[in-house]
Amino acid sequence: MRRINRYTGALILAAAIVAPASVVVEARAQEAGVQVRVYDRDHRDYHNWDDREDRAYRRYLEVQHRNYREYNRQHYRVQRHYWNWRHSHPDRD
């Protein structure tokens, strides 16, 4: 009887150790798909910053004759001007 209790206790202990590890692995898989969302205050909407948005941002910089600088490092006035430009120049897909 003691042998059964010992095996049962070991099995429960092993399950208690393995269960959190499987949850952590699952959480890491979700982190890989994290999207960057940017809020446009003037138009009161969100934009996903992906490859398409990056191409539009680079096109905006060309039109404005500006050198490339990361969006999140731009002055807030330039960011606001970009979103105004972006709403008047939608994608042509």
N, C-alpha and C positions, 0 to 999 in steps of 0.2 A: 504494500500500500504506500509506503514511504517512497518507493522508487517511482510510482505513478505520480505522486505529488511533486516530486523533484523534477520529473520530465515536464509536467504541466506548468510548473513555475518557470522553468527554463524557456519553454515555448512562449509563455506570456511575456517574459522579459525580452526575448528576441523580437517579438512582434512590436513591443513598445519602442524598441530601438530602431527598427526598420521603418515604421510608419512615418515618423517625421522626415526621414531622409527622402522618402518618395514624394512627400509634399513639397520639399525644397526643390527637387528636380523638376517638378511640374511648374513651379513658380518661375524658374529660370527660362523655361520654354516660352512663357508668356512675355517675359521681358524682352525677348528678341524682336517682338513685333511692336515695340513701342513707337508711337507716332508723335511727331512734334506738331502741336497745334498752336496757331498764332491768332490772337484776338484782334480784330479790326474794330477799334473803338468808334470811329466815325460811322461805319456802316453796320455796327452791332452784329457782327457775325464772326465765325471762326473759319480759319483756312488750315488745311493740312499742309505742312511744309514737306513736300516730297520732291522727286526729280522734276516733275512737271512745273512745280512752283519755282524751283531753283532756276530752271531754264527761262521762265518768264521774268524772274528777277534779274538775271543776267542780260536779257533783252532790254529790260527797262534801263539798266545801267548804260548799255550801249547807246540807246536813244538819248539819254540825258548827258552823254559824254562824260561819264564818271568812271573812275577806276573801281575795280572790284573790291568790295569790302563785305565781310559777312553781315548778313541782315541783322543779327542780334547785336552787332557792334556799331551799327549805324545810329546816328542821332535820331531821336524820336520824330523830329520833323521830316526827316528823309523817309522814315518808315511810313508815316502818315501819307506823305506824297506818293510813295510807292503803291499803297492800297487804293488811293484815289485813281491812280493811273491804271492799276490792275482791274478795277471794276469797269473802267471804260475801255479796256482792251482784253476781253475774255479769250479763252483758248478757241482755236478754230478747228477743233477735232471733229 
